Amino acid sequence: MKPLIPFAFITLMFSIFNINLFAQTGKNEDKEIMKFLDNGFDDYSKVAQDIWTHAELGYLEEKSSKLLQNKLKEAGFKVNAGVANIPTAFSATYGSGKPVIGILAEFDALPGVSQDAVPYKQERKGCSAGHACGHHLFGTASTAAGIAISDWLKRNKQAGTIKVFGTPAEEGGAGKVYMSREGVFDDVDVMFHWHPSGENSAAAESCLSISTVKFRFHGTASHAAIAPERGRSALDGVEAMNNMVNLLREHVPQETRMHYVITKGGEAPNVVPAEAEVYYAIRHPQMREVKSILERVVNCAKGAALGTGTTMDYEVVAGAYNLLVNETLAEVIDANLRKVGGVVYNEEEKKFAEEIIKSYSHKNINISDSEKIADFLVSDIAGSYSTDVGDVSWLVPTAGLITATWVPGTSAHSWQAVAAGGMSIGHKGMINAAKTLALSAVEIYKNPEIATKAQKELKERQGDNFIYEALLGDRKPPLDYRKAN
């Protein structure tokens, strides 16, 4: 008689079988989600290209916002337009129950960066703006991811809610800050975002907090040659302020960045300027330091007005917190980005990229870097940029990624970024971002303890007694801040 197989051995083999089956099921689900997005590639490329063509500036993105809203409505989302008293902001919801996962979607362009989708500098006729930060891709990929997630929820009869947030005016308008202040994100358990780039990474890194302020000086006009003694130059006030701020640079924390542009300096040299304006941006890795430095800059302006016999008022145009890192979520996104992979160019795209690289002042760029995924990194050291995603990250566990929508080595806010974003290189990176976001969301729906862990990490990083106060105070959204452009 043959010996009986031990029960423990049978149990072990059954467990191994279940684990392998579960893993295989997960792989098949991932493939289905990625195939769903691949099947929609042409459609989403057209959406992105339409937004690229519109190139609408902050708070003026009526066509772009409507286009994304309509795509979401067609997919069964309930869309709430005009949230936070911003006409182009929206929230779109699908599903029910927990966890509630949000995805941010941007779509504003930049002024003065007009460019055709060609690998050499050429302004696009009839358009003075351009998507030099790739927000046409950002908004479209987030929308595509939201639709793919809703499809998965529906097919699997899974509990959970997906919300896509249309967030206008990231470029200096702080749309997400106003939405944060109005509680638009309060019911979200986890938030995802992403951004176009020349590389692929899901590193958990912070950024600089920022406050942008317009200082307006008021003087007395007079003939600059016949009666200069009767005039009080508002431009003198601006220049005196700038001189004092430049002296201040020695006495602020070394990580501080302060930059300005004179937006109004007078009309003619023989008229003492009665009105002048200077526009400042103040940055630091910590929002508390930004508040402190701004107070000192305001005192420089007050002193300049006193010394030049003018008067001064100022307006805080925008302000954003630094990004609060969430390692829990970043690890999930990084793992899924590696499943998706980088951007592989065809021969036509390689030729386009080679021509773009010829325009760089820096050399030693490897086109194949678009295919690589950067090593995973967790760091509280701030990158040298600012974003209004920062405020969201202090309220909701937040993490994101970048994908190679631009040729490696491309700088944001450049004509090269506009060019690549207007053709297939940008579209490929966009769909990779959508896949990564969708896969990451599905992983959390299947493992809701990830959201719980991320929320615990958020509380720890906020510190004790954290109370959210927007850096821009109680001012209303500056819906006309781009109209002059």
KOLTITOR-857138 format. One record per residue (C-alpha): y, x, z; residue in one letter. Coordinates in steps of 0.02 Angstrom, whole numbers, plus 50000, padded with zeros to 5 digits. Example, Ala and Ser with C-alpha at 12.3 -4.5 7.8 and 13.67 -1.06 7.14 Angstrom:
! KOLTITOR-857138
[miti [49775 50615 50390] 'A']
[miti [49947 50684 50357] 'S']
This chain:
! KOLTITOR-857138
[miti [50000 50000 50000] 'M']
[miti [50171 50069 49948] 'K']
[miti [50297 50093 50089] 'P']
[miti [50437 49964 50097] 'L']
[miti [50611 50019 50042] 'I']
[miti [50720 50031 50200] 'P']
[miti [50844 49888 50218] 'F']
[miti [50986 50011 50250] 'A']
[miti [50952 50094 50082] 'F']
[miti [50956 49927 49992] 'I']
[miti [51120 49882 50078] 'T']
[miti [51196 50050 50028] 'L']
[miti [51145 50031 49846] 'M']
[miti [51212 49854 49841] 'F']
[miti [51379 49914 49911] 'S']
[miti [51390 50053 49783] 'I']
[miti [51353 49927 49645] 'F']
[miti [51491 49812 49708] 'N']
[miti [51616 49955 49720] 'I']
[miti [51577 50009 49542] 'N']
[miti [51587 49830 49480] 'L']
[miti [51754 49806 49568] 'F']
[miti [51821 49967 49494] 'A']
[miti [51763 49916 49320] 'Q']
[miti [51840 49744 49341] 'T']
[miti [52004 49826 49390] 'G']
[miti [51999 49938 49237] 'K']
[miti [51967 49789 49125] 'N']
[miti [52113 49695 49204] 'E']
[miti [52227 49845 49175] 'D']
[miti [52174 49851 48993] 'K']
[miti [52206 49665 48972] 'E']
[miti [52382 49680 49044] 'I']
[miti [52422 49831 48935] 'M']
[miti [52350 49743 48781] 'K']
[miti [52456 49590 48820] 'F']
[miti [52613 49698 48816] 'L']
[miti [52557 49795 48663] 'D']
[miti [52534 49631 48571] 'N']
[miti [52714 49588 48614] 'G']
[miti [52784 49758 48564] 'F']
[miti [52868 49699 48403] 'D']
[miti [52942 49547 48487] 'D']
[miti [53012 49644 48634] 'Y']
[miti [53075 49782 48519] 'S']
[miti [53176 49650 48428] 'K']
[miti [53247 49583 48591] 'V']
[miti [53298 49758 48644] 'A']
[miti [53373 49793 48472] 'Q']
[miti [53475 49633 48479] 'D']
[miti [53547 49683 48648] 'I']
[miti [53578 49860 48581] 'W']
[miti [53675 49781 48436] 'T']
[miti [53777 49667 48549] 'H']
[miti [53826 49815 48661] 'A']
[miti [53915 49702 48785] 'E']
[miti [54013 49778 48928] 'L']
[miti [53996 49738 49113] 'G']
[miti [54015 49555 49163] 'Y']
[miti [54041 49511 48978] 'L']
[miti [53855 49515 48931] 'E']
[miti [53843 49332 48883] 'E']
[miti [53730 49352 48730] 'K']
[miti [53620 49484 48811] 'S']
[miti [53594 49386 48972] 'S']
[miti [53558 49225 48877] 'K']
[miti [53431 49312 48768] 'L']
[miti [53330 49372 48918] 'L']
[miti [53347 49205 49006] 'Q']
[miti [53278 49115 48853] 'N']
[miti [53127 49232 48842] 'K']
[miti [53086 49196 49024] 'L']
[miti [53109 49009 49004] 'K']
[miti [52989 49011 48855] 'E']
[miti [52860 49094 48968] 'A']
[miti [52875 48957 49100] 'G']
[miti [52998 49037 49220] 'F']
[miti [53124 48931 49312] 'K']
[miti [53293 49012 49278] 'V']
[miti [53443 48999 49391] 'N']
[miti [53597 49060 49297] 'A']
[miti [53765 49114 49366] 'G']
[miti [53701 49172 49536] 'V']
[miti [53821 49256 49659] 'A']
[miti [53968 49180 49565] 'N']
[miti [53935 49297 49418] 'I']
[miti [53916 49204 49252] 'P']
[miti [53796 49330 49174] 'T']
[miti [53687 49357 49328] 'A']
[miti [53525 49260 49345] 'F']
[miti [53362 49244 49438] 'S']
[miti [53201 49187 49353] 'A']
[miti [53051 49132 49456] 'T']
[miti [52867 49102 49416] 'Y']
[miti [52724 49059 49533] 'G']
[miti [52721 49017 49717] 'S']
[miti [52673 49094 49882] 'G']
[miti [52668 49271 49946] 'K']
[miti [52696 49409 49910] 'P']
[miti [52860 49385 49818] 'V']
[miti [52889 49531 49699] 'I']
[miti [53056 49558 49615] 'G']
[miti [53102 49660 49461] 'I']
[miti [53281 49710 49422] 'L']
[miti [53343 49693 49243] 'A']
[miti [53505 49773 49180] 'E']
[miti [53588 49746 49012] 'F']
[miti [53768 49811 49010] 'D']
[miti [53833 49941 48887] 'A']
[miti [53963 50078 48905] 'L']
[miti [54135 50084 48822] 'P']
[miti [54179 50220 48699] 'G']
[miti [54002 50277 48655] 'V']
[miti [53978 50194 48485] 'S']
[miti [53833 50268 48387] 'Q']
[miti [53714 50220 48248] 'D']
[miti [53526 50242 48266] 'A']
[miti [53529 50407 48172] 'V']
[miti [53495 50585 48234] 'P']
[miti [53672 50646 48205] 'Y']
[miti [53839 50590 48274] 'K']
[miti [53899 50436 48181] 'Q']
[miti [53997 50292 48255] 'E']
[miti [53931 50118 48223] 'R']
[miti [54057 50021 48120] 'K']
[miti [54138 49874 48205] 'G']
[miti [54079 49923 48379] 'C']
[miti [54169 50032 48507] 'S']
[miti [54034 50023 48641] 'A']
[miti [53854 50082 48653] 'G']
[miti [53698 50077 48760] 'H']
[miti [53713 50258 48813] 'A']
[miti [53618 50224 48975] 'C']
[miti [53482 50121 48892] 'G']
[miti [53509 49959 48986] 'H']
[miti [53455 49858 48834] 'H']
[miti [53284 49936 48860] 'L']
[miti [53294 49915 49049] 'F']
[miti [53324 49727 49042] 'G']
[miti [53196 49698 48905] 'T']
[miti [53056 49797 48989] 'A']
[miti [53085 49710 49155] 'S']
[miti [53078 49542 49068] 'T']
[miti [52920 49591 48974] 'A']
[miti [52839 49650 49136] 'A']
[miti [52885 49487 49222] 'G']
[miti [52806 49386 49082] 'I']
[miti [52647 49493 49084] 'A']
[miti [52634 49468 49272] 'I']
[miti [52657 49281 49256] 'S']
[miti [52518 49278 49126] 'D']
[miti [52402 49370 49246] 'W']
[miti [52446 49253 49390] 'L']
[miti [52411 49102 49280] 'K']
[miti [52246 49166 49209] 'R']
[miti [52180 49218 49379] 'N']
[miti [52249 49068 49475] 'K']
[miti [52321 49196 49595] 'Q']
[miti [52443 49154 49734] 'A']
[miti [52605 49250 49725] 'G']
[miti [52780 49241 49654] 'T']
[miti [52864 49350 49523] 'I']
[miti [53054 49351 49509] 'K']
[miti [53155 49437 49374] 'V']
[miti [53337 49466 49419] 'F']
[miti [53468 49484 49283] 'G']
[miti [53592 49608 49358] 'T']
[miti [53754 49633 49261] 'P']
[miti [53884 49772 49264] 'A']
[miti [53787 49916 49340] 'E']
[miti [53909 50035 49255] 'E']
[miti [54051 50031 49380] 'G']
[miti [54047 49844 49413] 'G']
[miti [53920 49845 49557] 'A']
[miti [53837 49683 49505] 'G']
[miti [53689 49707 49621] 'K']
[miti [53803 49738 49769] 'V']
[miti [53883 49567 49751] 'Y']
[miti [53710 49491 49727] 'M']
[miti [53650 49582 49884] 'S']
[miti [53800 49523 49983] 'R']
[miti [53768 49342 49931] 'E']
[miti [53585 49349 49986] 'G']
[miti [53508 49334 49812] 'V']
[miti [53366 49453 49858] 'F']
[miti [53333 49389 50034] 'D']
[miti [53164 49308 49998] 'D']
[miti [53092 49457 49905] 'V']
[miti [52952 49559 49988] 'D']
[miti [52951 49705 49865] 'V']
[miti [53074 49758 49729] 'M']
[miti [53041 49861 49572] 'F']
[miti [53163 49941 49452] 'H']
[miti [53158 50074 49318] 'W']
[miti [53275 50172 49205] 'H']
[miti [53276 50251 49033] 'P']
[miti [53268 50441 49029] 'S']
[miti [53208 50593 48932] 'G']
[miti [53054 50612 49043] 'E']
[miti [52923 50513 49138] 'N']
[miti [52921 50511 49328] 'S']
[miti [52898 50398 49478] 'A']
[miti [52969 50521 49605] 'A']
[miti [53036 50445 49765] 'A']
[miti [53211 50519 49769] 'E']
[miti [53378 50461 49836] 'S']
[miti [53549 50464 49750] 'C']
[miti [53733 50473 49795] 'L']
[miti [53825 50331 49878] 'S']
[miti [53988 50291 49789] 'I']
[miti [54155 50202 49811] 'S']
[miti [54273 50177 49664] 'T']
[miti [54455 50137 49697] 'V']
[miti [54613 50107 49595] 'K']
[miti [54776 50169 49673] 'F']
[miti [54934 50090 49602] 'R']
[miti [55105 50167 49633] 'F']
[miti [55267 50072 49609] 'H']
[miti [55435 50158 49581] 'G']
[miti [55603 50127 49498] 'T']
[miti [55635 50151 49313] 'A']
[miti [55787 50247 49252] 'S']
[miti [55844 50354 49107] 'H']
[miti [55759 50522 49135] 'A']
[miti [55906 50621 49065] 'A']
[miti [56064 50518 49102] 'I']
[miti [56022 50454 49278] 'A']
[miti [55860 50531 49344] 'P']
[miti [55928 50524 49522] 'E']
[miti [55921 50335 49515] 'R']
[miti [55736 50334 49472] 'G']
[miti [55584 50347 49582] 'R']
[miti [55434 50403 49481] 'S']
[miti [55272 50312 49510] 'A']
[miti [55189 50452 49411] 'L']
[miti [55255 50577 49538] 'D']
[miti [55165 50475 49670] 'G']
[miti [55002 50485 49573] 'V']
[miti [55020 50672 49544] 'E']
[miti [55066 50706 49724] 'A']
[miti [54913 50608 49780] 'M']
[miti [54800 50703 49661] 'N']
[miti [54868 50870 49725] 'N']
[miti [54831 50821 49904] 'M']
[miti [54656 50760 49863] 'V']
[miti [54620 50923 49772] 'N']
[miti [54673 51017 49930] 'L']
[miti [54560 50900 50029] 'L']
[miti [54407 50960 49935] 'R']
[miti [54397 51113 50048] 'E']
[miti [54386 51004 50203] 'H']
[miti [54252 50875 50161] 'V']
[miti [54063 50896 50171] 'P']
[miti [54005 51009 50030] 'Q']
[miti [53893 50875 49953] 'E']
[miti [54048 50768 49918] 'T']
[miti [54102 50729 49741] 'R']
[miti [54278 50664 49705] 'M']
[miti [54339 50633 49527] 'H']
[miti [54482 50536 49451] 'Y']
[miti [54571 50486 49291] 'V']
[miti [54753 50432 49272] 'I']
[miti [54738 50262 49191] 'T']
[miti [54925 50229 49179] 'K']
[miti [55061 50361 49179] 'G']
[miti [55212 50285 49095] 'G']
[miti [55265 50235 48920] 'E']
[miti [55392 50366 48864] 'A']
[miti [55447 50537 48931] 'P']
[miti [55632 50487 48937] 'N']
[miti [55596 50341 49055] 'V']
[miti [55557 50373 49238] 'V']
[miti [55389 50281 49258] 'P']
[miti [55405 50128 49368] 'A']
[miti [55217 50097 49369] 'E']
[miti [55070 50217 49374] 'A']
[miti [54887 50206 49419] 'E']
[miti [54746 50327 49458] 'V']
[miti [54561 50278 49465] 'Y']
[miti [54451 50372 49590] 'Y']
[miti [54265 50389 49620] 'A']
[miti [54206 50460 49787] 'I']
[miti [54023 50507 49813] 'R']
[miti [53912 50576 49950] 'H']
[miti [53725 50565 49990] 'P']
[miti [53762 50450 50139] 'Q']
[miti [53862 50289 50129] 'M']
[miti [53935 50319 50303] 'R']
[miti [54016 50480 50242] 'E']
[miti [54088 50390 50090] 'V']
[miti [54176 50269 50207] 'K']
[miti [54250 50412 50307] 'S']
[miti [54307 50513 50155] 'I']
[miti [54386 50359 50076] 'L']
[miti [54496 50336 50230] 'E']
[miti [54561 50513 50207] 'R']
[miti [54594 50487 50021] 'V']
[miti [54691 50329 50062] 'V']
[miti [54797 50430 50184] 'N']
[miti [54834 50554 50043] 'C']
[miti [54897 50408 49939] 'A']
[miti [55005 50344 50082] 'K']
[miti [55081 50516 50107] 'G']
[miti [55114 50534 49920] 'A']
[miti [55206 50368 49916] 'A']
[miti [55311 50415 50067] 'L']
[miti [55356 50584 49995] 'G']
[miti [55405 50518 49823] 'T']
[miti [55500 50365 49880] 'G']
[miti [55376 50246 49799] 'T']
[miti [55260 50112 49864] 'T']
[miti [55073 50104 49844] 'M']
[miti [54930 49980 49851] 'D']
[miti [54747 50006 49814] 'Y']
[miti [54597 49906 49760] 'E']
[miti [54416 49947 49799] 'V']
[miti [54337 49909 49631] 'V']
[miti [54156 49947 49674] 'A']
[miti [54045 50034 49799] 'G']
[miti [53859 50063 49818] 'A']
[miti [53740 50134 49947] 'Y']
[miti [53626 50282 49919] 'N']
[miti [53446 50240 49871] 'L']
[miti [53330 50220 50020] 'L']
[miti [53164 50301 49977] 'V']
[miti [53003 50201 49995] 'N']
[miti [52854 50317 49980] 'E']
[miti [52727 50175 49996] 'T']
[miti [52786 50089 49838] 'L']
[miti [52823 50251 49745] 'A']
[miti [52642 50305 49762] 'E']
[miti [52584 50140 49684] 'V']
[miti [52702 50158 49537] 'I']
[miti [52659 50341 49510] 'D']
[miti [52472 50303 49502] 'A']
[miti [52501 50165 49374] 'N']
[miti [52620 50270 49270] 'L']
[miti [52480 50397 49253] 'R']
[miti [52364 50260 49191] 'K']
[miti [52491 50213 49058] 'V']
[miti [52535 50390 49007] 'G']
[miti [52686 50462 48918] 'G']
[miti [52766 50432 48748] 'V']
[miti [52677 50504 48596] 'V']
[miti [52782 50525 48439] 'Y']
[miti [52724 50493 48261] 'N']
[miti [52781 50609 48121] 'E']
[miti [52941 50511 48084] 'E']
[miti [52988 50511 48268] 'E']
[miti [52955 50698 48281] 'K']
[miti [53076 50731 48139] 'K']
[miti [53206 50620 48222] 'F']
[miti [53182 50712 48388] 'A']
[miti [53195 50883 48305] 'E']
[miti [53362 50835 48227] 'E']
[miti [53426 50769 48394] 'I']
[miti [53378 50931 48481] 'I']
[miti [53481 51031 48355] 'K']
[miti [53636 50948 48428] 'S']
[miti [53602 51010 48605] 'Y']
[miti [53699 51154 48680] 'S']
[miti [53545 51196 48785] 'H']
[miti [53388 51260 48700] 'K']
[miti [53203 51282 48736] 'N']
[miti [53167 51095 48729] 'I']
[miti [52986 51046 48700] 'N']
[miti [52965 50881 48608] 'I']
[miti [52792 50857 48682] 'S']
[miti [52871 50841 48856] 'D']
[miti [52887 50655 48815] 'S']
[miti [52699 50645 48838] 'E']
[miti [52696 50723 49011] 'K']
[miti [52708 50640 49182] 'I']
[miti [52808 50739 49310] 'A']
[miti [52726 50789 49473] 'D']
[miti [52745 50659 49610] 'F']
[miti [52885 50703 49730] 'L']
[miti [52953 50625 49888] 'V']
[miti [53125 50685 49939] 'S']
[miti [53277 50619 50033] 'D']
[miti [53385 50745 49940] 'I']
[miti [53505 50647 49832] 'A']
[miti [53510 50657 49644] 'G']
[miti [53685 50679 49574] 'S']
[miti [53702 50502 49508] 'Y']
[miti [53744 50334 49587] 'S']
[miti [53674 50160 49561] 'T']
[miti [53699 49988 49635] 'D']
[miti [53510 49980 49659] 'V']
[miti [53552 50076 49818] 'G']
[miti [53612 49921 49909] 'D']
[miti [53454 49826 49860] 'V']
[miti [53346 49968 49928] 'S']
[miti [53422 49951 50102] 'W']
[miti [53378 49766 50106] 'L']
[miti [53209 49757 50018] 'V']
[miti [53073 49891 50000] 'P']
[miti [53118 49962 49829] 'T']
[miti [53046 50091 49710] 'A']
[miti [53055 50130 49525] 'G']
[miti [53018 50249 49384] 'L']
[miti [53091 50329 49229] 'I']
[miti [53009 50340 49059] 'T']
[miti [53047 50445 48905] 'A']
[miti [53149 50323 48802] 'T']
[miti [53258 50468 48744] 'W']
[miti [53215 50635 48665] 'V']
[miti [53176 50764 48801] 'P']
[miti [53333 50854 48857] 'G']
[miti [53449 50707 48818] 'T']
[miti [53588 50672 48940] 'S']
[miti [53628 50495 48993] 'A']
[miti [53793 50425 48930] 'H']
[miti [53781 50525 48768] 'S']
[miti [53774 50476 48584] 'W']
[miti [53599 50551 48578] 'Q']
[miti [53542 50422 48707] 'A']
[miti [53617 50280 48605] 'V']
[miti [53532 50343 48447] 'A']
[miti [53355 50359 48519] 'A']
[miti [53373 50196 48614] 'G']
[miti [53408 50106 48450] 'G']
[miti [53242 50150 48369] 'M']
[miti [53056 50164 48403] 'S']
[miti [53066 50311 48524] 'I']
[miti [53164 50202 48645] 'G']
[miti [53051 50052 48615] 'H']
[miti [52893 50151 48655] 'K']
[miti [52963 50213 48820] 'G']
[miti [53019 50036 48858] 'M']
[miti [52847 49960 48838] 'I']
[miti [52771 50099 48945] 'N']
[miti [52892 50052 49084] 'A']
[miti [52843 49868 49066] 'A']
[miti [52658 49913 49079] 'K']
[miti [52685 50019 49235] 'T']
[miti [52786 49884 49322] 'L']
[miti [52659 49749 49279] 'A']
[miti [52510 49852 49338] 'L']
[miti [52599 49897 49499] 'S']
[miti [52641 49716 49538] 'A']
[miti [52463 49659 49506] 'V']
[miti [52399 49794 49623] 'E']
[miti [52509 49726 49763] 'I']
[miti [52456 49545 49731] 'Y']
[miti [52276 49602 49749] 'K']
[miti [52318 49709 49902] 'N']
[miti [52460 49622 49996] 'P']
[miti [52443 49745 50139] 'E']
[miti [52540 49867 50028] 'I']
[miti [52693 49754 50041] 'A']
[miti [52674 49746 50230] 'T']
[miti [52664 49935 50241] 'K']
[miti [52816 49954 50128] 'A']
[miti [52917 49835 50237] 'Q']
[miti [52870 49934 50392] 'K']
[miti [52928 50094 50307] 'E']
[miti [53093 50011 50261] 'L']
[miti [53127 49966 50443] 'K']
[miti [53091 50144 50497] 'E']
[miti [53208 50219 50368] 'R']
[miti [53348 50095 50404] 'Q']
[miti [53355 50154 50583] 'G']
[miti [53395 50054 50737] 'D']
[miti [53528 49918 50734] 'N']
[miti [53558 49926 50546] 'F']
[miti [53676 49791 50485] 'I']
[miti [53715 49779 50300] 'Y']
[miti [53900 49787 50255] 'E']
[miti [53944 49808 50071] 'A']
[miti [54059 49956 50036] 'L']
[miti [54167 49844 49928] 'L']
[miti [54209 49727 50071] 'G']
[miti [54236 49542 50039] 'D']
[miti [54319 49556 49869] 'R']
[miti [54262 49444 49727] 'K']
[miti [54166 49515 49578] 'P']
[miti [54291 49599 49459] 'P']
[miti [54237 49496 49309] 'L']
[miti [54378 49565 49202] 'D']
[miti [54362 49750 49243] 'Y']
[miti [54304 49793 49066] 'R']
[miti [54414 49673 48968] 'K']
[miti [54548 49804 48937] 'A']
[miti [54419 49910 48849] 'N']
